[in-house]
Amino acid sequence: MGLLSWIIFGALAGWVAGLIMGYRNGCCLTIVVGIVGSFIGGIIMQLVTGRGFNFGFDLRSFLVAVVGSIVLLAIVGAFGRRRYH
């Protein structure tokens, strides 16, 4: 995937995770949460399934990215200042 695809994919995954977790972040932070969450979700899936990373732009990858973003937001919420609205 190209850089623009990563940004769009991360923005969508971070936005969906923010909606689920009740976070309201700015655009840049949402993109960062989504991209970092994608890597976290990939690591979790690798540990669970034993398979390598899938860097495609498909529904499975999107769901993994959203789950990873939710995990990231849960960790930040547990250790950081809560920003629920």
Phi and psi in degrees as GROMACS dihedral restraints (atoms count N, CA, C in turn):
[ dihedral_restraints ]
;  ai    aj    ak    al  type     phi  dphi    fc
    3     4     5     6     1   -81.4    20    10
    4     5     6     7     1   171.9    20    10
    6     7     8     9     1   -60.5    20    10
    7     8     9    10     1   -43.5    20    10
    9    10    11    12     1   -63.1    20    10
   10    11    12    13     1   -38.9    20    10
   12    13    14    15     1   -64.0    20    10
   13    14    15    16     1   -40.2    20    10
   15    16    17    18     1   -62.0    20    10
   16    17    18    19     1   -41.5    20    10
   18    19    20    21     1   -65.8    20    10
   19    20    21    22     1   -45.2    20    10
   21    22    23    24     1   -65.5    20    10
   22    23    24    25     1   -46.0    20    10
   24    25    26    27     1   -60.2    20    10
   25    26    27    28     1   -44.6    20    10
   27    28    29    30     1   -65.1    20    10
   28    29    30    31     1   -39.0    20    10
   30    31    32    33     1   -64.3    20    10
   31    32    33    34     1   -43.8    20    10
   33    34    35    36     1   -65.7    20    10
   34    35    36    37     1   -45.8    20    10
   36    37    38    39     1   -64.6    20    10
   37    38    39    40     1   -43.3    20    10
   39    40    41    42     1   -65.4    20    10
   40    41    42    43     1   -37.3    20    10
   42    43    44    45     1   -66.0    20    10
   43    44    45    46     1   -46.4    20    10
   45    46    47    48     1   -63.8    20    10
   46    47    48    49     1   -43.9    20    10
   48    49    50    51     1   -62.4    20    10
   49    50    51    52     1   -39.9    20    10
   51    52    53    54     1   -63.6    20    10
   52    53    54    55     1   -38.9    20    10
   54    55    56    57     1   -64.0    20    10
   55    56    57    58     1   -43.7    20    10
   57    58    59    60     1   -66.3    20    10
   58    59    60    61     1   -41.6    20    10
   60    61    62    63     1   -87.7    20    10
   61    62    63    64     1    -9.1    20    10
   63    64    65    66     1    82.8    20    10
   64    65    66    67     1    20.5    20    10
   66    67    68    69     1   -93.1    20    10
   67    68    69    70     1   144.3    20    10
   69    70    71    72     1  -125.6    20    10
   70    71    72    73     1   101.6    20    10
   72    73    74    75     1  -113.1    20    10
   73    74    75    76     1   166.7    20    10
   75    76    77    78     1   -73.7    20    10
   76    77    78    79     1   172.8    20    10
   78    79    80    81     1   -60.8    20    10
   79    80    81    82     1   -48.6    20    10
   81    82    83    84     1   -64.6    20    10
   82    83    84    85     1   -43.0    20    10
   84    85    86    87     1   -66.6    20    10
   85    86    87    88     1   -36.2    20    10
   87    88    89    90     1   -62.7    20    10
   88    89    90    91     1   -42.1    20    10
   90    91    92    93     1   -64.2    20    10
   91    92    93    94     1   -44.6    20    10
   93    94    95    96     1   -62.9    20    10
   94    95    96    97     1   -44.5    20    10
   96    97    98    99     1   -59.7    20    10
   97    98    99   100     1   -43.1    20    10
   99   100   101   102     1   -65.7    20    10
  100   101   102   103     1   -42.4    20    10
  102   103   104   105     1   -69.8    20    10
  103   104   105   106     1   -46.3    20    10
  105   106   107   108     1   -65.6    20    10
  106   107   108   109     1   -39.1    20    10
  108   109   110   111     1   -62.7    20    10
  109   110   111   112     1   -33.2    20    10
  111   112   113   114     1   -62.0    20    10
  112   113   114   115     1   -43.6    20    10
  114   115   116   117     1   -67.3    20    10
  115   116   117   118     1   -41.7    20    10
  117   118   119   120     1   -62.3    20    10
  118   119   120   121     1   -45.4    20    10
  120   121   122   123     1   -61.5    20    10
  121   122   123   124     1   -39.0    20    10
  123   124   125   126     1   -63.5    20    10
  124   125   126   127     1   -40.6    20    10
  126   127   128   129     1   -66.1    20    10
  127   128   129   130     1   -42.9    20    10
  129   130   131   132     1   -60.9    20    10
  130   131   132   133     1   -46.1    20    10
  132   133   134   135     1   -64.4    20    10
  133   134   135   136     1   -36.1    20    10
  135   136   137   138     1   -65.7    20    10
  136   137   138   139     1   -39.9    20    10
  138   139   140   141     1   -67.6    20    10
  139   140   141   142     1   -38.3    20    10
  141   142   143   144     1   -76.3    20    10
  142   143   144   145     1   -46.3    20    10
  144   145   146   147     1   -97.6    20    10
  145   146   147   148     1   -20.5    20    10
  147   148   149   150     1    81.1    20    10
  148   149   150   151     1     5.0    20    10
  150   151   152   153     1   -94.5    20    10
  151   152   153   154     1   161.5    20    10
  153   154   155   156     1   -76.9    20    10
  154   155   156   157     1  -177.4    20    10
  156   157   158   159     1   -71.4    20    10
  157   158   159   160     1   147.1    20    10
  159   160   161   162     1  -115.8    20    10
  160   161   162   163     1   110.1    20    10
  162   163   164   165     1   -96.2    20    10
  163   164   165   166     1    24.3    20    10
  165   166   167   168     1   -79.7    20    10
  166   167   168   169     1   171.5    20    10
  168   169   170   171     1  -112.2    20    10
  169   170   171   172     1    79.2    20    10
  171   172   173   174     1  -137.9    20    10
  172   173   174   175     1   178.3    20    10
  174   175   176   177     1   -64.0    20    10
  175   176   177   178     1   -41.1    20    10
  177   178   179   180     1   -61.6    20    10
  178   179   180   181     1   -45.9    20    10
  180   181   182   183     1   -63.2    20    10
  181   182   183   184     1   -37.8    20    10
  183   184   185   186     1   -64.4    20    10
  184   185   186   187     1   -44.1    20    10
  186   187   188   189     1   -64.4    20    10
  187   188   189   190     1   -39.7    20    10
  189   190   191   192     1   -62.9    20    10
  190   191   192   193     1   -41.1    20    10
  192   193   194   195     1   -65.4    20    10
  193   194   195   196     1   -40.5    20    10
  195   196   197   198     1   -65.9    20    10
  196   197   198   199     1   -44.2    20    10
  198   199   200   201     1   -61.9    20    10
  199   200   201   202     1   -43.3    20    10
  201   202   203   204     1   -63.0    20    10
  202   203   204   205     1   -38.2    20    10
  204   205   206   207     1   -67.4    20    10
  205   206   207   208     1   -37.9    20    10
  207   208   209   210     1   -63.9    20    10
  208   209   210   211     1   -43.1    20    10
  210   211   212   213     1   -60.8    20    10
  211   212   213   214     1   -45.0    20    10
  213   214   215   216     1   -60.2    20    10
  214   215   216   217     1   -46.3    20    10
  216   217   218   219     1   -65.4    20    10
  217   218   219   220     1   -34.7    20    10
  219   220   221   222     1   -66.7    20    10
  220   221   222   223     1   -40.4    20    10
  222   223   224   225     1   -66.0    20    10
  223   224   225   226     1   -45.6    20    10
  225   226   227   228     1   -62.6    20    10
  226   227   228   229     1   -40.6    20    10
  228   229   230   231     1   -66.6    20    10
  229   230   231   232     1   -32.2    20    10
  231   232   233   234     1   -74.5    20    10
  232   233   234   235     1   -33.6    20    10
  234   235   236   237     1  -107.1    20    10
  235   236   237   238     1   -18.3    20    10
  237   238   239   240     1  -109.1    20    10
  238   239   240   241     1  -172.1    20    10
  240   241   242   243     1   -73.8    20    10
  241   242   243   244     1   129.4    20    10
  243   244   245   246     1   -73.7    20    10
  244   245   246   247     1   138.3    20    10
  246   247   248   249     1  -127.2    20    10
  247   248   249   250     1    42.0    20    10
  249   250   251   252     1   -75.7    20    10
  250   251   252   253     1   142.3    20    10
